[in-house]
Amino acid sequence: MRFRIWQANGLPHPYVMLFLAPAFWATSNVAGKLGKAWLSPYEFTFWRWVLAALLLSWLFRARIREDLPVLKPRALWLLLVGGSGFALFNIVLYSAFARGAAVVNVSIITALIPVMVLLAEVLFWRTRAHWLQWLGVGLSFAGVVWVVGRGNPAALLETGLSQGDALALVTSLIYAGYSLALRAAPKVHWASLLWAMCVAAVVVSAPFYVWEGVEKGFRMPPWQAWLLLLYVAVFIAILSKLFYMESVIAIGAGRAALTMNLLPVFGALVGAAAFPDERLGGYVLTALILVAAGIAASEWGAVRKRALESVG
């Protein structure tokens, strides 16, 4: 079977998109940490989704109008899924950076997303997992525990998680739920679905933005923040979300979520390059090796599982 880079709908092949999505997300963590110099978590979240919604409204207005009759009956679903996977995810993520979370740590902690997706599929959808996939789950989890424990997991029992790392764990839980919810996405053009999700994110993030503005005073972001917001809106809010969302719809949450394991590798490299103080110390490298081993085991197990199912 011939591999085609481009699909009939104009998007890259799902596997290409699943490589590009974590590559863009790796820069998202850096942008989140840089943005705290000019924007609060609420401001950053609100304005990124406003820009993304406006861009999509302008570029795909005809397609969106055509799909509105299908989207309107699913308004509540779109509000819950888009509001959580887009808005709440970013609010919590930016709050983690505001509380001192390291880009490298956050990137490695996201390795729990495919673990959570696999567990949910096994527990609630009765999906069978290969033993190598469970080995991958264990190794990935060990890598996350190792990095949040700063190389001394036993110390977590005494000191507990840092605020930033705890919030990063919450983002993983939110995104795992979002990935699973995409099973029930309405059948519309990708631009219309992404636009509806962005609008939901604006609606959910607006009360947080208004509340903070009333408390501390409204202000317009400086020009540096607008440049950062524009990059985030185009490459992260639109392209990375689009690529991941459409890949999940095309090949399933379980298989797509495995590529989230690339994020710790990309994120650690980008974070270390952007912030020299976050150099890849011994405990970080150990965590990356564990996560990489988890990726290999999970992927091998998924291949073996598909081979056994095709034979059976």
Disulfide bonds with the S-S distance in Angstrom:
none
